[in-house]
C-alpha cells in the first residue's frame, strides 16, 4: 500500500505531544530558547520516544485522544517531553 499526503492516516500522538508541550512550556515561557527550530526539535525528539498511535478515522482519533485523558498516560508523555527539553536545551541545533 502506498502512503501519500492524500491519505488520511494520522499519528494521533502528534497533536497530543504538541498540545502538552504548548500547555506546559510554550504558554508558560519556560524554555531557554523559544525559537521555532528548538520547539520543533523538542516535539520531534519526543515523538521518537513515544509509541505512535495511528488511525484513519475521526472516531479512531477521538478514541485515542480520550485514552490520553488518563492522568498516567499524560504523565508518561510529559516525562518524555521533559527529557527532550533537557536534551535540546543542552545541545541546540542552531
PyMOL Python script that loads the backbone (N, CA, C, O; Angstrom):
from pymol import cmd

cmd.read_pdbstr("""\
ATOM      1  N   UNK A   1       0.842  -1.179   0.000  1.00  0.00           N
ATOM      2  CA  UNK A   1       0.000   0.000   0.000  1.00  0.00           C
ATOM      3  C   UNK A   1       0.882   1.235   0.000  1.00  0.00           C
ATOM      4  O   UNK A   1       1.842   1.313   0.767  1.00  0.00           O
ATOM      5  N   UNK A   2       0.571   2.188  -0.841  1.00  0.00           N
ATOM      6  CA  UNK A   2       1.307   3.449  -0.890  1.00  0.00           C
ATOM      7  C   UNK A   2       0.681   4.455   0.056  1.00  0.00           C
ATOM      8  O   UNK A   2      -0.537   4.629   0.083  1.00  0.00           O
ATOM      9  N   UNK A   3       1.533   5.117   0.836  1.00  0.00           N
ATOM     10  CA  UNK A   3       1.070   6.178   1.716  1.00  0.00           C
ATOM     11  C   UNK A   3       1.466   7.502   1.091  1.00  0.00           C
ATOM     12  O   UNK A   3       2.631   7.716   0.758  1.00  0.00           O
ATOM     13  N   UNK A   4       0.514   8.370   0.935  1.00  0.00           N
ATOM     14  CA  UNK A   4       0.796   9.672   0.341  1.00  0.00           C
ATOM     15  C   UNK A   4       0.153  10.762   1.189  1.00  0.00           C
ATOM     16  O   UNK A   4      -0.564  10.478   2.148  1.00  0.00           O
ATOM     17  N   UNK A   5       0.411  11.981   0.831  1.00  0.00           N
ATOM     18  CA  UNK A   5      -0.166  13.099   1.562  1.00  0.00           C
ATOM     19  C   UNK A   5      -1.687  13.109   1.454  1.00  0.00           C
ATOM     20  O   UNK A   5      -2.364  13.668   2.317  1.00  0.00           O
ATOM     21  N   UNK A   6      -2.224  12.505   0.422  1.00  0.00           N
ATOM     22  CA  UNK A   6      -3.676  12.485   0.259  1.00  0.00           C
ATOM     23  C   UNK A   6      -4.345  11.485   1.211  1.00  0.00           C
ATOM     24  O   UNK A   6      -5.532  11.609   1.513  1.00  0.00           O
ATOM     25  N   UNK A   7      -3.580  10.498   1.681  1.00  0.00           N
ATOM     26  CA  UNK A   7      -4.193   9.508   2.565  1.00  0.00           C
ATOM     27  C   UNK A   7      -4.498  10.159   3.899  1.00  0.00           C
ATOM     28  O   UNK A   7      -3.839  11.120   4.298  1.00  0.00           O
ATOM     29  N   UNK A   8      -5.474   9.645   4.569  1.00  0.00           N
ATOM     30  CA  UNK A   8      -5.920  10.242   5.819  1.00  0.00           C
ATOM     31  C   UNK A   8      -5.413   9.446   7.016  1.00  0.00           C
ATOM     32  O   UNK A   8      -6.177   9.134   7.930  1.00  0.00           O
ATOM     33  N   UNK A   9      -4.137   9.122   7.007  1.00  0.00           N
ATOM     34  CA  UNK A   9      -3.535   8.402   8.114  1.00  0.00           C
ATOM     35  C   UNK A   9      -2.942   9.429   9.062  1.00  0.00           C
ATOM     36  O   UNK A   9      -2.205  10.322   8.643  1.00  0.00           O
ATOM     37  N   UNK A  10      -3.269   9.299  10.343  1.00  0.00           N
ATOM     38  CA  UNK A  10      -2.831  10.270  11.334  1.00  0.00           C
ATOM     39  C   UNK A  10      -2.200   9.565  12.519  1.00  0.00           C
ATOM     40  O   UNK A  10      -2.760   8.607  13.053  1.00  0.00           O
ATOM     41  N   UNK A  11      -1.037  10.039  12.926  1.00  0.00           N
ATOM     42  CA  UNK A  11      -0.450   9.613  14.193  1.00  0.00           C
ATOM     43  C   UNK A  11      -1.013  10.568  15.245  1.00  0.00           C
ATOM     44  O   UNK A  11      -0.583  11.718  15.326  1.00  0.00           O
ATOM     45  N   UNK A  12      -1.944  10.116  16.029  1.00  0.00           N
ATOM     46  CA  UNK A  12      -2.644  10.960  16.985  1.00  0.00           C
ATOM     47  C   UNK A  12      -1.702  11.489  18.067  1.00  0.00           C
ATOM     48  O   UNK A  12      -2.028  12.452  18.760  1.00  0.00           O
ATOM     49  N   UNK A  13      -0.541  10.862  18.211  1.00  0.00           N
ATOM     50  CA  UNK A  13       0.423  11.355  19.189  1.00  0.00           C
ATOM     51  C   UNK A  13       0.970  12.729  18.801  1.00  0.00           C
ATOM     52  O   UNK A  13       1.406  13.481  19.673  1.00  0.00           O
ATOM     53  N   UNK A  14       0.957  13.069  17.520  1.00  0.00           N
ATOM     54  CA  UNK A  14       1.473  14.369  17.099  1.00  0.00           C
ATOM     55  C   UNK A  14       0.709  15.519  17.762  1.00  0.00           C
ATOM     56  O   UNK A  14       1.338  16.361  18.403  1.00  0.00           O
ATOM     57  N   UNK A  15      -0.618  15.588  17.635  1.00  0.00           N
ATOM     58  CA  UNK A  15      -1.313  16.695  18.316  1.00  0.00           C
ATOM     59  C   UNK A  15      -1.286  16.564  19.842  1.00  0.00           C
ATOM     60  O   UNK A  15      -1.292  17.579  20.539  1.00  0.00           O
ATOM     61  N   UNK A  16      -1.257  15.347  20.371  1.00  0.00           N
ATOM     62  CA  UNK A  16      -1.210  15.172  21.827  1.00  0.00           C
ATOM     63  C   UNK A  16       0.099  15.729  22.370  1.00  0.00           C
ATOM     64  O   UNK A  16       0.090  16.498  23.332  1.00  0.00           O
ATOM     65  N   UNK A  17       1.223  15.352  21.769  1.00  0.00           N
ATOM     66  CA  UNK A  17       2.535  15.847  22.209  1.00  0.00           C
ATOM     67  C   UNK A  17       2.610  17.355  22.022  1.00  0.00           C
ATOM     68  O   UNK A  17       3.058  18.072  22.917  1.00  0.00           O
ATOM     69  N   UNK A  18       2.181  17.830  20.883  1.00  0.00           N
ATOM     70  CA  UNK A  18       2.239  19.260  20.596  1.00  0.00           C
ATOM     71  C   UNK A  18       1.424  20.069  21.610  1.00  0.00           C
ATOM     72  O   UNK A  18       1.888  21.096  22.105  1.00  0.00           O
ATOM     73  N   UNK A  19       0.228  19.610  21.910  1.00  0.00           N
ATOM     74  CA  UNK A  19      -0.630  20.331  22.860  1.00  0.00           C
ATOM     75  C   UNK A  19      -0.058  20.313  24.273  1.00  0.00           C
ATOM     76  O   UNK A  19      -0.077  21.336  24.956  1.00  0.00           O
ATOM     77  N   UNK A  20       0.447  19.173  24.718  1.00  0.00           N
ATOM     78  CA  UNK A  20       1.052  19.102  26.051  1.00  0.00           C
ATOM     79  C   UNK A  20       2.292  19.985  26.132  1.00  0.00           C
ATOM     80  O   UNK A  20       2.515  20.652  27.142  1.00  0.00           O
ATOM     81  N   UNK A  21       3.087  19.991  25.086  1.00  0.00           N
ATOM     82  CA  UNK A  21       4.272  20.829  25.038  1.00  0.00           C
ATOM     83  C   UNK A  21       3.876  22.307  25.101  1.00  0.00           C
ATOM     84  O   UNK A  21       4.440  23.073  25.883  1.00  0.00           O
ATOM     85  N   UNK A  22       2.907  22.701  24.278  1.00  0.00           N
ATOM     86  CA  UNK A  22       2.445  24.095  24.295  1.00  0.00           C
ATOM     87  C   UNK A  22       1.931  24.502  25.673  1.00  0.00           C
ATOM     88  O   UNK A  22       2.290  25.562  26.186  1.00  0.00           O
ATOM     89  N   UNK A  23       1.097  23.665  26.266  1.00  0.00           N
ATOM     90  CA  UNK A  23       0.500  23.993  27.560  1.00  0.00           C
ATOM     91  C   UNK A  23       1.531  24.094  28.674  1.00  0.00           C
ATOM     92  O   UNK A  23       1.400  24.936  29.563  1.00  0.00           O
ATOM     93  N   UNK A  24       2.554  23.247  28.638  1.00  0.00           N
ATOM     94  CA  UNK A  24       3.496  23.177  29.751  1.00  0.00           C
ATOM     95  C   UNK A  24       4.780  23.964  29.551  1.00  0.00           C
ATOM     96  O   UNK A  24       5.496  24.220  30.519  1.00  0.00           O
ATOM     97  N   UNK A  25       5.090  24.353  28.326  1.00  0.00           N
ATOM     98  CA  UNK A  25       6.347  25.061  28.078  1.00  0.00           C
ATOM     99  C   UNK A  25       6.164  26.357  27.297  1.00  0.00           C
ATOM    100  O   UNK A  25       6.644  27.409  27.721  1.00  0.00           O
ATOM    101  N   UNK A  26       5.485  26.290  26.176  1.00  0.00           N
ATOM    102  CA  UNK A  26       5.386  27.460  25.308  1.00  0.00           C
ATOM    103  C   UNK A  26       4.556  28.554  25.978  1.00  0.00           C
ATOM    104  O   UNK A  26       4.996  29.701  26.049  1.00  0.00           O
ATOM    105  N   UNK A  27       3.383  28.220  26.461  1.00  0.00           N
ATOM    106  CA  UNK A  27       2.491  29.221  27.064  1.00  0.00           C
ATOM    107  C   UNK A  27       3.035  29.773  28.374  1.00  0.00           C
ATOM    108  O   UNK A  27       2.662  30.869  28.793  1.00  0.00           O
ATOM    109  N   UNK A  28       3.913  29.018  29.018  1.00  0.00           N
ATOM    110  CA  UNK A  28       4.472  29.471  30.298  1.00  0.00           C
ATOM    111  C   UNK A  28       5.832  30.147  30.129  1.00  0.00           C
ATOM    112  O   UNK A  28       6.440  30.579  31.109  1.00  0.00           O
ATOM    113  N   UNK A  29       6.305  30.237  28.889  1.00  0.00           N
ATOM    114  CA  UNK A  29       7.606  30.856  28.590  1.00  0.00           C
ATOM    115  C   UNK A  29       8.729  30.262  29.436  1.00  0.00           C
ATOM    116  O   UNK A  29       9.554  31.003  29.970  1.00  0.00           O
ATOM    117  N   UNK A  30       8.770  28.958  29.563  1.00  0.00           N
ATOM    118  CA  UNK A  30       9.765  28.324  30.425  1.00  0.00           C
ATOM    119  C   UNK A  30      10.880  27.618  29.640  1.00  0.00           C
ATOM    120  O   UNK A  30      11.554  26.736  30.173  1.00  0.00           O
ATOM    121  N   UNK A  31      11.069  28.004  28.385  1.00  0.00           N
ATOM    122  CA  UNK A  31      12.152  27.440  27.585  1.00  0.00           C
ATOM    123  C   UNK A  31      13.341  28.399  27.566  1.00  0.00           C
ATOM    124  O   UNK A  31      13.157  29.616  27.557  1.00  0.00           O
ATOM    125  N   UNK A  32      14.552  27.857  27.561  1.00  0.00           N
ATOM    126  CA  UNK A  32      15.739  28.702  27.420  1.00  0.00           C
ATOM    127  C   UNK A  32      15.729  29.400  26.070  1.00  0.00           C
ATOM    128  O   UNK A  32      16.041  30.587  25.972  1.00  0.00           O
ATOM    129  N   UNK A  33      15.370  28.655  25.031  1.00  0.00           N
ATOM    130  CA  UNK A  33      15.268  29.204  23.684  1.00  0.00           C
ATOM    131  C   UNK A  33      13.897  28.828  23.131  1.00  0.00           C
ATOM    132  O   UNK A  33      13.529  27.654  23.107  1.00  0.00           O
ATOM    133  N   UNK A  34      13.162  29.813  22.697  1.00  0.00           N
ATOM    134  CA  UNK A  34      11.820  29.515  22.187  1.00  0.00           C
ATOM    135  C   UNK A  34      11.722  29.717  20.678  1.00  0.00           C
ATOM    136  O   UNK A  34      10.647  30.003  20.151  1.00  0.00           O
ATOM    137  N   UNK A  35      12.862  29.565  19.983  1.00  0.00           N
ATOM    138  CA  UNK A  35      12.819  29.668  18.521  1.00  0.00           C
ATOM    139  C   UNK A  35      12.067  28.458  17.952  1.00  0.00           C
ATOM    140  O   UNK A  35      11.945  27.421  18.604  1.00  0.00           O
ATOM    141  N   UNK A  36      11.578  28.614  16.747  1.00  0.00           N
ATOM    142  CA  UNK A  36      10.791  27.557  16.115  1.00  0.00           C
ATOM    143  C   UNK A  36      11.606  26.277  15.928  1.00  0.00           C
ATOM    144  O   UNK A  36      11.063  25.179  16.055  1.00  0.00           O
ATOM    145  N   UNK A  37      12.896  26.403  15.630  1.00  0.00           N
ATOM    146  CA  UNK A  37      13.754  25.233  15.431  1.00  0.00           C
ATOM    147  C   UNK A  37      13.836  24.415  16.715  1.00  0.00           C
ATOM    148  O   UNK A  37      13.674  23.195  16.677  1.00  0.00           O
ATOM    149  N   UNK A  38      14.083  25.060  17.841  1.00  0.00           N
ATOM    150  CA  UNK A  38      14.178  24.335  19.120  1.00  0.00           C
ATOM    151  C   UNK A  38      12.843  23.698  19.500  1.00  0.00           C
ATOM    152  O   UNK A  38      12.805  22.554  19.953  1.00  0.00           O
ATOM    153  N   UNK A  39      11.753  24.438  19.315  1.00  0.00           N
ATOM    154  CA  UNK A  39      10.440  23.876  19.652  1.00  0.00           C
ATOM    155  C   UNK A  39      10.137  22.651  18.790  1.00  0.00           C
ATOM    156  O   UNK A  39       9.639  21.642  19.288  1.00  0.00           O
ATOM    157  N   UNK A  40      10.439  22.746  17.494  1.00  0.00           N
ATOM    158  CA  UNK A  40      10.193  21.611  16.599  1.00  0.00           C
ATOM    159  C   UNK A  40      11.087  20.434  16.976  1.00  0.00           C
ATOM    160  O   UNK A  40      10.632  19.290  16.971  1.00  0.00           O
ATOM    161  N   UNK A  41      12.349  20.697  17.301  1.00  0.00           N
ATOM    162  CA  UNK A  41      13.260  19.616  17.693  1.00  0.00           C
ATOM    163  C   UNK A  41      12.764  18.909  18.945  1.00  0.00           C
ATOM    164  O   UNK A  41      12.868  17.686  19.043  1.00  0.00           O
ATOM    165  N   UNK A  42      12.232  19.648  19.893  1.00  0.00           N
ATOM    166  CA  UNK A  42      11.704  19.048  21.123  1.00  0.00           C
ATOM    167  C   UNK A  42      10.515  18.142  20.806  1.00  0.00           C
ATOM    168  O   UNK A  42      10.432  17.019  21.304  1.00  0.00           O
ATOM    169  N   UNK A  43       9.610  18.630  19.988  1.00  0.00           N
ATOM    170  CA  UNK A  43       8.438  17.823  19.628  1.00  0.00           C
ATOM    171  C   UNK A  43       8.858  16.568  18.870  1.00  0.00           C
ATOM    172  O   UNK A  43       8.367  15.476  19.154  1.00  0.00           O
ATOM    173  N   UNK A  44       9.763  16.722  17.906  1.00  0.00           N
ATOM    174  CA  UNK A  44      10.191  15.564  17.110  1.00  0.00           C
ATOM    175  C   UNK A  44      10.948  14.545  17.951  1.00  0.00           C
ATOM    176  O   UNK A  44      10.743  13.341  17.795  1.00  0.00           O
ATOM    177  N   UNK A  45      11.811  15.007  18.831  1.00  0.00           N
ATOM    178  CA  UNK A  45      12.536  14.084  19.704  1.00  0.00           C
ATOM    179  C   UNK A  45      11.565  13.328  20.608  1.00  0.00           C
ATOM    180  O   UNK A  45      11.712  12.125  20.823  1.00  0.00           O
ATOM    181  N   UNK A  46      10.590  14.034  21.124  1.00  0.00           N
ATOM    182  CA  UNK A  46       9.576  13.383  21.966  1.00  0.00           C
ATOM    183  C   UNK A  46       8.817  12.332  21.168  1.00  0.00           C
ATOM    184  O   UNK A  46       8.621  11.215  21.647  1.00  0.00           O
ATOM    185  N   UNK A  47       8.391  12.672  19.965  1.00  0.00           N
ATOM    186  CA  UNK A  47       7.642  11.723  19.133  1.00  0.00           C
ATOM    187  C   UNK A  47       8.463  10.478  18.811  1.00  0.00           C
ATOM    188  O   UNK A  47       7.908   9.396  18.617  1.00  0.00           O
ATOM    189  N   UNK A  48       9.774  10.629  18.755  1.00  0.00           N
ATOM    190  CA  UNK A  48      10.629   9.470  18.516  1.00  0.00           C
ATOM    191  C   UNK A  48      10.741   8.565  19.734  1.00  0.00           C
ATOM    192  O   UNK A  48      11.224   7.438  19.625  1.00  0.00           O
ATOM    193  N   UNK A  49      10.301   9.046  20.891  1.00  0.00           N
ATOM    194  CA  UNK A  49      10.402   8.254  22.115  1.00  0.00           C
ATOM    195  C   UNK A  49       9.059   7.790  22.681  1.00  0.00           C
ATOM    196  O   UNK A  49       9.023   7.095  23.697  1.00  0.00           O
ATOM    197  N   UNK A  50       7.977   8.161  22.046  1.00  0.00           N
ATOM    198  CA  UNK A  50       6.663   7.664  22.467  1.00  0.00           C
ATOM    199  C   UNK A  50       6.123   6.744  21.378  1.00  0.00           C
ATOM    200  O   UNK A  50       6.478   6.876  20.207  1.00  0.00           O
ATOM    201  N   UNK A  51       5.279   5.831  21.770  1.00  0.00           N
ATOM    202  CA  UNK A  51       4.685   4.910  20.793  1.00  0.00           C
ATOM    203  C   UNK A  51       3.694   5.650  19.906  1.00  0.00           C
ATOM    204  O   UNK A  51       2.866   6.414  20.402  1.00  0.00           O
ATOM    205  N   UNK A  52       3.773   5.430  18.606  1.00  0.00           N
ATOM    206  CA  UNK A  52       2.789   6.058  17.721  1.00  0.00           C
ATOM    207  C   UNK A  52       1.427   5.378  17.873  1.00  0.00           C
ATOM    208  O   UNK A  52       1.340   4.194  18.199  1.00  0.00           O
ATOM    209  N   UNK A  53       0.395   6.134  17.637  1.00  0.00           N
ATOM    210  CA  UNK A  53      -0.981   5.611  17.653  1.00  0.00           C
ATOM    211  C   UNK A  53      -1.655   6.136  16.391  1.00  0.00           C
ATOM    212  O   UNK A  53      -2.086   7.287  16.329  1.00  0.00           O
ATOM    213  N   UNK A  54      -1.733   5.270  15.393  1.00  0.00           N
ATOM    214  CA  UNK A  54      -2.263   5.666  14.090  1.00  0.00           C
ATOM    215  C   UNK A  54      -3.743   5.370  13.965  1.00  0.00           C
ATOM    216  O   UNK A  54      -4.266   4.420  14.548  1.00  0.00           O
ATOM    217  N   UNK A  55      -4.392   6.207  13.192  1.00  0.00           N
ATOM    218  CA  UNK A  55      -5.794   5.989  12.870  1.00  0.00           C
ATOM    219  C   UNK A  55      -6.072   6.606  11.503  1.00  0.00           C
ATOM    220  O   UNK A  55      -5.289   7.407  10.993  1.00  0.00           O
ATOM    221  N   UNK A  56      -7.185   6.220  10.933  1.00  0.00           N
ATOM    222  CA  UNK A  56      -7.577   6.804   9.647  1.00  0.00           C
ATOM    223  C   UNK A  56      -8.982   7.390   9.715  1.00  0.00           C
ATOM    224  O   UNK A  56      -9.518   7.853   8.708  1.00  0.00           O
ATOM    225  N   UNK A  57      -9.578   7.366  10.912  1.00  0.00           N
ATOM    226  CA  UNK A  57     -10.935   7.888  11.046  1.00  0.00           C
ATOM    227  C   UNK A  57     -11.005   8.896  12.182  1.00  0.00           C
ATOM    228  O   UNK A  57     -10.162   8.904  13.079  1.00  0.00           O
ATOM    229  N   UNK A  58     -12.012   9.738  12.129  1.00  0.00           N
ATOM    230  CA  UNK A  58     -12.225  10.702  13.205  1.00  0.00           C
ATOM    231  C   UNK A  58     -12.634   9.975  14.483  1.00  0.00           C
ATOM    232  O   UNK A  58     -12.271  10.395  15.582  1.00  0.00           O
ATOM    233  N   UNK A  59     -13.386   8.888  14.340  1.00  0.00           N
ATOM    234  CA  UNK A  59     -13.784   8.122  15.521  1.00  0.00           C
ATOM    235  C   UNK A  59     -12.559   7.519  16.200  1.00  0.00           C
ATOM    236  O   UNK A  59     -12.472   7.508  17.428  1.00  0.00           O
ATOM    237  N   UNK A  60     -11.614   7.017  15.407  1.00  0.00           N
ATOM    238  CA  UNK A  60     -10.384   6.472  15.963  1.00  0.00           C
ATOM    239  C   UNK A  60      -9.554   7.545  16.637  1.00  0.00           C
ATOM    240  O   UNK A  60      -8.970   7.310  17.695  1.00  0.00           O
ATOM    241  N   UNK A  61      -9.499   8.718  16.034  1.00  0.00           N
ATOM    242  CA  UNK A  61      -8.768   9.839  16.634  1.00  0.00           C
ATOM    243  C   UNK A  61      -9.389  10.219  17.972  1.00  0.00           C
ATOM    244  O   UNK A  61      -8.674  10.420  18.954  1.00  0.00           O
ATOM    245  N   UNK A  62     -10.705  10.317  18.017  1.00  0.00           N
ATOM    246  CA  UNK A  62     -11.400  10.672  19.257  1.00  0.00           C
ATOM    247  C   UNK A  62     -11.153   9.623  20.333  1.00  0.00           C
ATOM    248  O   UNK A  62     -10.949   9.964  21.498  1.00  0.00           O
ATOM    249  N   UNK A  63     -11.171   8.354  19.950  1.00  0.00           N
ATOM    250  CA  UNK A  63     -10.946   7.269  20.903  1.00  0.00           C
ATOM    251  C   UNK A  63      -9.545   7.360  21.516  1.00  0.00           C
ATOM    252  O   UNK A  63      -9.384   7.256  22.732  1.00  0.00           O
ATOM    253  N   UNK A  64      -8.538   7.556  20.665  1.00  0.00           N
ATOM    254  CA  UNK A  64      -7.161   7.620  21.148  1.00  0.00           C
ATOM    255  C   UNK A  64      -6.971   8.853  22.030  1.00  0.00           C
ATOM    256  O   UNK A  64      -6.330   8.773  23.078  1.00  0.00           O
ATOM    257  N   UNK A  65      -7.521   9.985  21.614  1.00  0.00           N
ATOM    258  CA  UNK A  65      -7.404  11.192  22.440  1.00  0.00           C
ATOM    259  C   UNK A  65      -8.093  10.995  23.783  1.00  0.00           C
ATOM    260  O   UNK A  65      -7.618  11.496  24.802  1.00  0.00           O
ATOM    261  N   UNK A  66      -9.208  10.273  23.795  1.00  0.00           N
ATOM    262  CA  UNK A  66      -9.908  10.000  25.054  1.00  0.00           C
ATOM    263  C   UNK A  66      -9.048   9.134  25.970  1.00  0.00           C
ATOM    264  O   UNK A  66      -9.061   9.328  27.185  1.00  0.00           O
ATOM    265  N   UNK A  67      -8.308   8.187  25.412  1.00  0.00           N
ATOM    266  CA  UNK A  67      -7.403   7.376  26.217  1.00  0.00           C
ATOM    267  C   UNK A  67      -6.370   8.243  26.921  1.00  0.00           C
ATOM    268  O   UNK A  67      -5.990   7.964  28.058  1.00  0.00           O
ATOM    269  N   UNK A  68      -5.919   9.289  26.248  1.00  0.00           N
ATOM    270  CA  UNK A  68      -4.876  10.138  26.801  1.00  0.00           C
ATOM    271  C   UNK A  68      -5.418  11.209  27.738  1.00  0.00           C
ATOM    272  O   UNK A  68      -4.689  12.123  28.126  1.00  0.00           O
ATOM    273  N   UNK A  69      -6.685  11.103  28.102  1.00  0.00           N
ATOM    274  CA  UNK A  69      -7.210  11.918  29.198  1.00  0.00           C
ATOM    275  C   UNK A  69      -6.817  11.297  30.531  1.00  0.00           C
ATOM    276  O   UNK A  69      -6.920  11.937  31.578  1.00  0.00           O
ATOM    277  N   UNK A  70      -6.367  10.048  30.487  1.00  0.00           N
ATOM    278  CA  UNK A  70      -5.876   9.342  31.666  1.00  0.00           C
ATOM    279  C   UNK A  70      -4.637  10.076  32.190  1.00  0.00           C
ATOM    280  O   UNK A  70      -3.667  10.253  31.453  1.00  0.00           O
ATOM    281  N   UNK A  71      -4.663  10.504  33.461  1.00  0.00           N
ATOM    282  CA  UNK A  71      -3.527  11.253  34.010  1.00  0.00           C
ATOM    283  C   UNK A  71      -2.192  10.510  33.922  1.00  0.00           C
ATOM    284  O   UNK A  71      -1.154  11.142  33.722  1.00  0.00           O
ATOM    285  N   UNK A  72      -2.198   9.200  34.064  1.00  0.00           N
ATOM    286  CA  UNK A  72      -0.950   8.446  33.990  1.00  0.00           C
ATOM    287  C   UNK A  72      -0.350   8.497  32.590  1.00  0.00           C
ATOM    288  O   UNK A  72       0.862   8.657  32.440  1.00  0.00           O
ATOM    289  N   UNK A  73      -1.183   8.363  31.569  1.00  0.00           N
ATOM    290  CA  UNK A  73      -0.684   8.429  30.194  1.00  0.00           C
ATOM    291  C   UNK A  73      -0.173   9.827  29.863  1.00  0.00           C
ATOM    292  O   UNK A  73       0.843   9.975  29.184  1.00  0.00           O
ATOM    293  N   UNK A  74      -0.876  10.850  30.341  1.00  0.00           N
ATOM    294  CA  UNK A  74      -0.401  12.219  30.143  1.00  0.00           C
ATOM    295  C   UNK A  74       0.942  12.421  30.843  1.00  0.00           C
ATOM    296  O   UNK A  74       1.847  13.057  30.305  1.00  0.00           O
ATOM    297  N   UNK A  75       1.053  11.880  32.029  1.00  0.00           N
ATOM    298  CA  UNK A  75       2.303  11.980  32.786  1.00  0.00           C
ATOM    299  C   UNK A  75       3.454  11.305  32.049  1.00  0.00           C
ATOM    300  O   UNK A  75       4.569  11.826  32.027  1.00  0.00           O
ATOM    301  N   UNK A  76       3.192  10.158  31.450  1.00  0.00           N
ATOM    302  CA  UNK A  76       4.218   9.441  30.690  1.00  0.00           C
ATOM    303  C   UNK A  76       4.705  10.276  29.508  1.00  0.00           C
ATOM    304  O   UNK A  76       5.905  10.353  29.249  1.00  0.00           O
ATOM    305  N   UNK A  77       3.775  10.894  28.801  1.00  0.00           N
ATOM    306  CA  UNK A  77       4.145  11.729  27.656  1.00  0.00           C
ATOM    307  C   UNK A  77       4.880  12.973  28.149  1.00  0.00           C
ATOM    308  O   UNK A  77       5.878  13.376  27.552  1.00  0.00           O
ATOM    309  N   UNK A  78       4.407  13.573  29.211  1.00  0.00           N
ATOM    310  CA  UNK A  78       5.055  14.764  29.751  1.00  0.00           C
ATOM    311  C   UNK A  78       6.480  14.456  30.218  1.00  0.00           C
ATOM    312  O   UNK A  78       7.373  15.291  30.077  1.00  0.00           O
ATOM    313  N   UNK A  79       6.689  13.279  30.764  1.00  0.00           N
ATOM    314  CA  UNK A  79       8.035  12.869  31.174  1.00  0.00           C
ATOM    315  C   UNK A  79       8.969  12.838  29.961  1.00  0.00           C
ATOM    316  O   UNK A  79      10.119  13.269  30.053  1.00  0.00           O
ATOM    317  N   UNK A  80       8.483  12.335  28.837  1.00  0.00           N
ATOM    318  CA  UNK A  80       9.285  12.308  27.615  1.00  0.00           C
ATOM    319  C   UNK A  80       9.543  13.722  27.091  1.00  0.00           C
ATOM    320  O   UNK A  80      10.628  14.009  26.586  1.00  0.00           O
ATOM    321  N   UNK A  81       8.561  14.594  27.209  1.00  0.00           N
ATOM    322  CA  UNK A  81       8.750  15.982  26.792  1.00  0.00           C
ATOM    323  C   UNK A  81       9.833  16.637  27.652  1.00  0.00           C
ATOM    324  O   UNK A  81      10.698  17.340  27.129  1.00  0.00           O
ATOM    325  N   UNK A  82       9.791  16.414  28.952  1.00  0.00           N
ATOM    326  CA  UNK A  82      10.786  16.983  29.865  1.00  0.00           C
ATOM    327  C   UNK A  82      12.187  16.526  29.479  1.00  0.00           C
ATOM    328  O   UNK A  82      13.121  17.328  29.459  1.00  0.00           O
ATOM    329  N   UNK A  83      12.336  15.243  29.174  1.00  0.00           N
ATOM    330  CA  UNK A  83      13.635  14.715  28.747  1.00  0.00           C
ATOM    331  C   UNK A  83      14.093  15.378  27.451  1.00  0.00           C
ATOM    332  O   UNK A  83      15.264  15.731  27.308  1.00  0.00           O
ATOM    333  N   UNK A  84      13.177  15.545  26.519  1.00  0.00           N
ATOM    334  CA  UNK A  84      13.510  16.163  25.231  1.00  0.00           C
ATOM    335  C   UNK A  84      13.915  17.625  25.414  1.00  0.00           C
ATOM    336  O   UNK A  84      14.849  18.100  24.768  1.00  0.00           O
ATOM    337  N   UNK A  85      13.221  18.324  26.281  1.00  0.00           N
ATOM    338  CA  UNK A  85      13.564  19.722  26.553  1.00  0.00           C
ATOM    339  C   UNK A  85      14.987  19.805  27.105  1.00  0.00           C
ATOM    340  O   UNK A  85      15.769  20.651  26.672  1.00  0.00           O
ATOM    341  N   UNK A  86      15.323  18.945  28.044  1.00  0.00           N
ATOM    342  CA  UNK A  86      16.667  18.948  28.625  1.00  0.00           C
ATOM    343  C   UNK A  86      17.730  18.708  27.555  1.00  0.00           C
ATOM    344  O   UNK A  86      18.753  19.392  27.520  1.00  0.00           O
ATOM    345  N   UNK A  87      17.483  17.743  26.694  1.00  0.00           N
ATOM    346  CA  UNK A  87      18.457  17.414  25.647  1.00  0.00           C
ATOM    347  C   UNK A  87      18.642  18.563  24.674  1.00  0.00           C
ATOM    348  O   UNK A  87      19.773  18.930  24.352  1.00  0.00           O
ATOM    349  N   UNK A  88      17.549  19.129  24.204  1.00  0.00           N
ATOM    350  CA  UNK A  88      17.629  20.207  23.209  1.00  0.00           C
ATOM    351  C   UNK A  88      18.197  21.476  23.837  1.00  0.00           C
ATOM    352  O   UNK A  88      18.938  22.205  23.176  1.00  0.00           O
ATOM    353  N   UNK A  89      17.869  21.755  25.090  1.00  0.00           N
ATOM    354  CA  UNK A  89      18.443  22.931  25.724  1.00  0.00           C
ATOM    355  C   UNK A  89      19.943  22.792  25.924  1.00  0.00           C
ATOM    356  O   UNK A  89      20.675  23.779  25.848  1.00  0.00           O
ATOM    357  N   UNK A  90      20.399  21.590  26.175  1.00  0.00           N
ATOM    358  CA  UNK A  90      21.830  21.362  26.337  1.00  0.00           C
ATOM    359  C   UNK A  90      22.572  21.329  24.993  1.00  0.00           C
ATOM    360  O   UNK A  90      23.750  21.679  24.917  1.00  0.00           O
ATOM    361  N   UNK A  91      21.874  20.908  23.948  1.00  0.00           N
ATOM    362  CA  UNK A  91      22.503  20.750  22.626  1.00  0.00           C
ATOM    363  C   UNK A  91      21.593  21.312  21.531  1.00  0.00           C
ATOM    364  O   UNK A  91      21.087  20.544  20.714  1.00  0.00           O
ATOM    365  N   UNK A  92      21.373  22.617  21.491  1.00  0.00           N
ATOM    366  CA  UNK A  92      20.513  23.175  20.443  1.00  0.00           C
ATOM    367  C   UNK A  92      21.153  23.019  19.067  1.00  0.00           C
ATOM    368  O   UNK A  92      22.377  22.974  18.943  1.00  0.00           O
ATOM    369  N   UNK A  93      20.328  22.939  18.052  1.00  0.00           N
ATOM    370  CA  UNK A  93      20.824  22.750  16.675  1.00  0.00           C
ATOM    371  C   UNK A  93      20.859  24.056  15.893  1.00  0.00           C
ATOM    372  O   UNK A  93      20.606  24.070  14.688  1.00  0.00           O
ATOM    373  N   UNK A  94      21.168  25.135  16.567  1.00  0.00           N
ATOM    374  CA  UNK A  94      21.291  26.409  15.848  1.00  0.00           C
ATOM    375  C   UNK A  94      22.488  27.175  16.330  1.00  0.00           C
ATOM    376  O   UNK A  94      22.757  28.273  15.842  1.00  0.00           O
TER     377      UNK A  94
END
""", "prot")
cmd.dss("prot")
cmd.show_as("cartoon", "prot")
cmd.util.cbc("prot")
cmd.orient("prot")
